[in-house]
Amino acid sequence: MSGIKHPPTTAHAPSSRFPDFDLVRHIDPEARQLLHLASQLGPRDRVALSHIIRRTVEICESDGEEVALAVIEQIQGILDGRRADA
């Protein structure tokens, strides 16, 4: 035996990659489109996006919406031209 332990298979677990379509049907079209776009991201980009969203909400609550939007524009400027999961 090689001593390498493989993680247990999760064939019975629902895939987090595909949304529950019953839930998605009740979401407004813009939110549904955002979920679809986010599902196309790689794992590292999803984590980064999650942190950006959380931090933007904090900035919006403390400094206002205009400041939060300016931060998002700066992040977009940094990411323009960047490969996915680079």
Wavefront OBJ file of the C-alpha trace (Angstrom):
o trace
v 0.000 0.000 0.000
v 1.237 3.458 -0.804
v -0.056 5.146 2.326
v -1.913 7.804 0.329
v -5.413 8.328 1.601
v -8.004 9.461 -0.886
v -10.914 11.585 0.313
v -14.234 9.768 0.497
v -16.291 10.020 -2.640
v -19.130 12.487 -2.585
v -21.209 11.011 -5.370
v -24.305 11.214 -3.203
v -23.756 14.883 -2.272
v -25.458 17.503 -4.432
v -23.093 19.494 -6.600
v -22.578 23.075 -5.456
v -21.631 23.926 -9.036
v -25.223 23.699 -10.235
v -27.917 25.734 -8.510
v -31.167 24.256 -7.276
v -33.440 25.134 -10.186
v -36.543 25.369 -7.996
v -34.864 28.170 -6.047
v -33.464 29.901 -9.124
v -36.895 30.132 -10.712
v -38.057 32.505 -7.948
v -35.084 34.892 -8.189
v -35.455 38.092 -10.190
v -33.874 38.019 -13.682
v -30.936 40.308 -12.832
v -29.933 38.209 -9.809
v -30.305 35.056 -11.907
v -27.955 36.516 -14.529
v -25.395 37.412 -11.852
v -25.549 33.883 -10.450
v -25.031 32.480 -13.927
v -21.987 34.707 -14.486
v -20.527 33.790 -11.090
v -20.977 30.073 -11.833
v -18.614 30.457 -14.791
v -15.744 31.667 -12.569
v -12.965 29.433 -11.367
v -12.611 28.606 -7.657
v -10.005 31.283 -6.899
v -12.025 33.972 -8.665
v -15.178 32.976 -6.752
v -13.318 33.345 -3.461
v -11.903 36.708 -4.532
v -15.335 37.906 -5.658
v -16.842 36.844 -2.345
v -14.251 38.873 -0.420
v -14.742 41.885 -2.690
v -18.503 41.802 -2.185
v -18.207 41.516 1.608
v -15.694 44.337 1.811
v -17.733 46.533 -0.550
v -20.791 46.104 1.689
v -18.697 47.160 4.697
v -17.385 50.204 2.807
v -20.899 51.109 1.676
v -22.194 50.968 5.245
v -19.308 52.988 6.714
v -18.385 55.428 3.933
v -21.380 55.474 1.613
v -22.416 54.031 -1.709
v -20.334 56.439 -3.822
v -17.108 55.357 -2.118
v -18.031 51.669 -2.482
v -18.740 52.144 -6.199
v -15.402 53.943 -6.616
v -13.628 50.988 -4.982
v -15.392 48.565 -7.343
v -14.337 50.700 -10.326
v -10.725 50.613 -9.111
v -10.868 46.825 -8.737
v -12.347 46.524 -12.221
v -9.478 48.634 -13.576
v -6.967 46.317 -11.917
v -8.656 43.180 -13.248
v -9.131 44.374 -16.848
v -6.986 42.265 -19.100
v -6.331 39.665 -16.385
v -6.812 36.012 -17.286
v -9.359 34.007 -15.301
v -7.792 32.450 -12.191
v -4.457 34.077 -13.023
l 1 2 3 4 5 6 7 8 9 10 11 12 13 14 15 16 17 18 19 20 21 22 23 24 25 26 27 28 29 30 31 32 33 34 35 36 37 38 39 40 41 42 43 44 45 46 47 48 49 50 51 52 53 54 55 56 57 58 59 60 61 62 63 64 65 66 67 68 69 70 71 72 73 74 75 76 77 78 79 80 81 82 83 84 85 86
